[in-house]
Structures are given as structure tokens and as C-alpha cells.
Amino acid sequence: MSGKDWVKATGVEMPACKMQGCCCRAASPSIPFHQLMAKAANGDEFARNFFSIFIPHASHADAAAIVPGLVERTLKASQKDEAFQTPDDIVFYQCRYIGEDNKCRIWEDRPELCRAYPDSPFMVFAPGCAFEPWAIEVKEKFNAIKAELAKLQDLKEELASMKEGKKYTKIDAKTWFGDNLETLSLVMLLTPSFLVSPVGSYLD
């Protein structure tokens, strides 16, 4: 999905970029370095475009000296991702086309990966990034939608079971009878008839 798709799905509009340059100065893809290289070698468009505009930092420390908050968050998040086995799997990059004023020098010709940023609210954002509050709100809406869909699915399955005559509502004895022995006696009296009669005659 793209950022526009998330906006359409949740109704949360995307904010304007603050032009801090963090995402351009310490970019880190969501897949390990060696996998991204393999994708580029196999002609993957995203990987090839990425390497055409981004230059790797010599080390994590070099990237942290420029954008410390983003590097720290990215390294912390990678510890929860099984795709990243070692620190060397994570490489930070700087765009070769970002100017000193944090403006893109090839704005009109920038590749799709830049135009689509951010393409997910589940990305790691730098502290103070304009898209961070947007991502939080989108994820909240997304989780609410998932919860509602789960409820609808449960209801659909329950209705299907009831239609098949296999679903019965559980009601405890106290709710049914309380202290009313006459009601209990009536139920006991009807039980034999119920057992030998079609279920549908009692459900219709």
C-alpha cells in the first residue's frame, strides 16, 4: 500500500513535510543490506532506484552523528525483526541529491520510492517528523477497523451455525428457572416430546 492508500482506507489526511531531511540523510530499508543488493542484481526496480540515489554511510556512528534519533530508533526496531540477524544487516544511507537546505535537487525527476514516502504508518520515523503523529492515528484507526471486522466475522459464523441448527445460546439454569419450580416441571414434562420431535419445530 502507498501513503495515499492508507489515507483512503482510514480517512486520516497526510500532513505536510517539515523538510528536516532526516529520511534523506539516514535512510534504512526494511530489508537487510545483502537482500537489497541481491534484488538490485536481479533487476528489482525499487532496489535499483534506491542504489541509484542513496550512498551508504561508512558506519552507524557516522549516520548517528547526523540523525541520532532516527538511527537509534531504527537499531532498536531491528532487534525485534527476525530478518536482521546482525548489526551489519542494517546500513544507513544518505541521498546524493539532498541540498544543504534539505530540499531535493531532483524534485521533478525523483523516483517513485521518494514520491510514495511514507508508504506505511509502520515505518520508523525520526523524532519530530511530521509523519509520526499521522502514523500513530492511522495505526489506531487501522486496529479499530480490524477489531470491527473480527466482530463481523464472528457474527457471520454464528449466524451460519444457527442457520444449520448447530448453534445454541447458552443460558444458565438460574436465568431460566430461578426459584420457579413450576417452570422447571413444565420443562421436564416437555423434554421427552422435544427429543423425539424435529428441532426445527421448536426453532421456527
ABEGO torsion letter per residue (X at the ends): XBAAAAAAAAGBBBBBBAGAGAAAABBBBABBAAAAAAAAAAGBAAAAAAAAABBBBABAAAAAAABAAAAAAAAAAAAABAABABAAABBBBBBAABBAAGBBAAAAABBAAAAAOBABAABBBBBGBAAAAAAAAAAAAAAAAAAAAAAAAAAAAAAAAAAAGABBBBBBAAAAAEABAAAAAAAAAAAAAAAABBAAAAAX
